[in-house]
């Protein structure tokens, strides 16, 4: 009788893990629903400024950008001394040789969609039975361990080949 009950519980647990609505992120960030605000949902905005002329203000565009919306990429480029307008024209002239070399065998036009689809399928397969764990575990690194490089092993490999490499921090932990 106890074997039958254990078998029923095990089959139920396996079937629950195979459901279509399982979480495939494999991350356990302990998302609890609390009463406080979500601090990462609050986006700081640029300070308000009085316009030179109220008649020269752009027309409002529903769902469009606001003058006080943050532009982190443009702000970072400006802070590093770059020019955001130079990026808008496509590939800069100084990078054309690099892009030509990297794309010499052709570039699939849908590479981002293909990679997203393949990664989704990988995460879906790797996340099987993740709901059956008693202890909450972050399985992201565990799932992608075969695709990750060990930086210290790669450094050693390059050094054995006679290639100069920068120094690396000690391997004291992770």
C-alpha positions in Angstrom: 0.0 0.0 0.0 2.8 2.4 0.9 4.6 1.6 -2.3 1.5 2.5 -4.3 1.1 5.8 -2.5 4.8 6.7 -3.0 4.4 5.8 -6.7 1.4 8.0 -7.1 3.2 10.9 -5.4 6.3 10.4 -7.5 4.2 10.3 -10.8 2.3 13.4 -9.7 5.6 15.3 -9.0 7.0 14.3 -12.3 3.9 15.4 -14.2 3.8 18.7 -12.3 7.4 19.4 -13.4 6.4 18.8 -17.0 3.7 21.3 -17.1 3.5 24.0 -19.8 3.7 26.9 -17.4 7.0 26.1 -15.7 9.6 28.8 -15.1 12.4 28.4 -17.6 14.6 31.2 -16.3 16.4 28.8 -13.9 17.1 31.8 -11.7 16.1 31.8 -8.0 16.2 35.4 -7.0 13.7 34.9 -4.2 11.0 37.0 -5.7 8.6 37.6 -2.8 5.6 39.7 -3.1 5.8 42.3 -0.5 4.1 45.6 0.2 7.2 47.8 -0.6 8.0 49.4 -3.9 10.1 47.7 -6.6 13.3 49.7 -6.4 14.4 48.6 -9.9 11.2 49.6 -11.5 11.8 53.3 -10.6 13.7 55.0 -13.4 15.4 58.3 -12.6 14.7 61.1 -15.0 16.7 64.0 -16.2 16.0 67.3 -14.3 13.3 69.5 -15.6 14.4 72.6 -17.5 12.5 75.6 -18.6 12.5 75.8 -22.4 13.8 78.8 -24.3 10.4 79.3 -25.9 7.1 77.5 -25.1 6.1 77.9 -28.7 9.1 75.9 -29.9 8.2 72.8 -27.8 7.7 69.6 -29.8 4.2 68.2 -30.1 3.4 65.5 -27.6 3.6 62.0 -29.0 1.6 59.3 -27.1 3.9 56.5 -26.2 6.9 58.4 -27.5 10.0 59.7 -25.8 10.0 62.5 -23.3 12.6 65.2 -23.0 13.3 64.1 -19.4 13.5 60.3 -20.2 16.9 58.8 -19.4 19.1 58.0 -22.4 21.9 55.9 -20.8 23.6 54.9 -24.0 23.8 58.4 -25.3 24.8 59.7 -21.9 27.6 57.1 -21.6 28.9 57.9 -25.1 28.9 61.6 -24.3 30.6 61.0 -20.9 33.4 59.0 -22.6 34.0 61.8 -25.1 32.2 60.1 -28.0 29.6 61.4 -30.4 26.2 59.8 -30.5 25.4 61.3 -33.9 28.3 59.4 -35.4 26.7 56.1 -34.3 23.5 56.8 -36.1 25.0 56.6 -39.6 25.7 52.9 -39.4 29.2 51.5 -39.3 31.9 54.1 -38.7 34.7 54.2 -41.3 37.3 53.1 -38.8 35.4 49.9 -38.1 34.5 48.9 -41.7 37.6 46.7 -42.1 36.8 44.8 -38.9 33.1 44.3 -39.9 34.2 43.2 -43.4 36.6 40.6 -41.9 34.0 39.3 -39.3 31.3 39.0 -42.0 33.5 37.5 -44.8 31.5 34.2 -44.8 28.1 35.9 -44.7 25.8 37.2 -42.0 22.4 35.6 -41.4 19.8 38.4 -41.3 17.8 36.7 -38.6 20.7 35.7 -36.3 19.1 37.4 -33.2 15.8 35.6 -33.7 17.6 32.3 -34.3 19.7 32.6 -31.2 16.7 33.6 -29.1 14.7 30.7 -30.3 17.6 28.2 -29.7 18.3 29.6 -26.3 14.6 29.4 -25.4 14.6 25.7 -26.4 17.8 25.0 -24.4 16.4 26.7 -21.3 13.1 24.8 -21.7 14.9 21.5 -21.9 17.3 22.4 -19.0 14.6 23.5 -16.7 12.8 20.2 -16.6 12.2 19.0 -13.1 13.3 22.3 -11.5 10.1 22.6 -9.5 10.8 19.3 -7.8 13.8 20.6 -5.8 13.3 20.9 -2.1 16.0 23.5 -1.6 15.9 26.6 -3.8 18.9 26.5 -6.1 20.0 28.9 -8.8 20.4 26.5 -11.8 21.6 29.1 -14.3 25.3 28.4 -14.0 24.7 24.7 -13.7 22.7 24.7 -17.0 25.2 26.7 -18.9 28.4 25.2 -17.5 29.3 23.3 -20.7 29.1 26.6 -22.7 31.1 28.7 -20.3 34.9 29.3 -20.6 37.2 28.9 -17.6 39.2 32.2 -17.9 42.1 30.8 -15.9 42.4 27.6 -18.1 42.3 29.8 -21.2 45.0 32.1 -19.8 47.2 29.1 -19.1 46.5 27.7 -22.6 47.6 30.9 -24.2 50.7 31.2 -22.0 51.7 27.6 -22.9 51.4 28.7 -26.6 53.7 31.6 -26.0 51.1 34.3 -26.2 51.5 37.2 -23.8 48.5 37.5 -21.5 47.5 40.1 -18.9 47.7 39.1 -15.2 44.7 37.7 -13.6 43.3 37.9 -10.1 44.0 34.9 -7.7 41.4 32.1 -7.7 40.2 32.7 -4.2 36.6 31.9 -4.8 33.6 32.9 -6.8 
